[in-house]
Amino acid sequence: MMLAQYLYEGIDIKGETTGIITYMRTDVTRLSNEFVDAAMMHIQKNYGAQYLGKYQTTKDQNAQDAHEGIRPTNVLHTPEYVKANVDVSSIKDEKLFEDAMKLYARIYGRTLASLMAPAILEHTKVTFTSNHHDFNMKGVRLLFDGFLKVYEESKNKDVLLPKFHQGDTITMDAIVSIEKQTQPKPRYNEASMIKKLDELGIGRPSTYASIIKTLIERGYVTKEKNLQPTDQGILTSDELDKFFKDIINIDYTAEMESNLDKVSEGNYDKLSILKTFYEMFIPMIENAKVNMKKIQPVMLDETCPRCGSQLVIRKSKYGEFIACSGFPKCRYIKKEEAPTDS
């Protein structure tokens, strides 16, 4: 979102600050007629009439339609054009600019591709016969690249096969035997997590980044190749499911999103929503305060200089810290000592 904000606020192109994408906190697919007309002309001129597609948009009932979809502000501002004409002296952080250009290339390519003709793929099954054994290969053959002309990331993941003819003799380099076992579903990464939230109707584009950030900062997950739950994250999830299952679930969250949209449209009484939630939530929170299981702090071989109780390692949303085990009667917190030169 920070990179998108950077592109939205503008970069210096030929001495003028230019916003190169439209408002990025939106979840609609609608594009302005002016942009669609200009993009169609650009496609026909640069790729040919056979690459022209149809403008299509979907209307999500929960989408906030105040802004059009995320797109380049000018179809002529290709990623190559922007890089060639940016005022180099205005770039304060080269890494930030480089990452922002990668994001812009995705936005530009996805937008243009959505207005281009579909790719045409021939699905193929080839059978090779050798020594009375049949070996099958499935794949696709690209007949027309269509939108793949500009959106390389969307290339089909299937095997692209060359053209075979019946009776061809194929030389085999090697035969490899692979033992396969049923694998569990992979853990979510940031992209797949956001995709799942979108499918479930939870959150908005402007909140997805903060959701992931909060999970990491609170120590509920660690960010490696995928999002790995910590012991604290697993315990928190289990306990919330145990004590707050009526409000912390997919159906309730999606319903609340829908009701809040109705409130913003003036079709639902906000006080009724608050009253219903309050009467349900207060008994739950009181029960949880008494009975919810917590990870106990780690005891240290140190005593509190104020009251003599044992010191412990506690966790907060800001990280670990050392404090007195006698909290809340004793509120001593050990300050970090700055390293001194020897």
Buried (B, 14 or more C-beta within 10 A) or exposed (E): BEBBEBBBEBBBBEEEEBBBBBBBBBBBBBBEEEBBEBBBEBBEEEBEEEBBBEBEEEEEEEBBEEBBBBBBBBBEBBBEBBEEBBEEEEBEEEEEBEBBBEBBBEBBBBBBBBBBBEBEBEEBEBEBEEEEEEEEEEBBBBEBBBBBBBBEEBEEEEEEBEEBEEEEEEEEEEEEEEEEEEEEEEBBBBEBBBEEBBEEBBBBBBBBBEBBEEBBEBBBBEEEEBBEBBEBBEBBEEBBEEBBEEEEEEEBBBEBBEBBBEBEEEEBEEEEBEEEBEEEEEEBEEEBEEEBEEEEBEEEEEEBEEEEBBBBEBBEEEEEBBBBBBBEEBEBEBEEEEEEEE
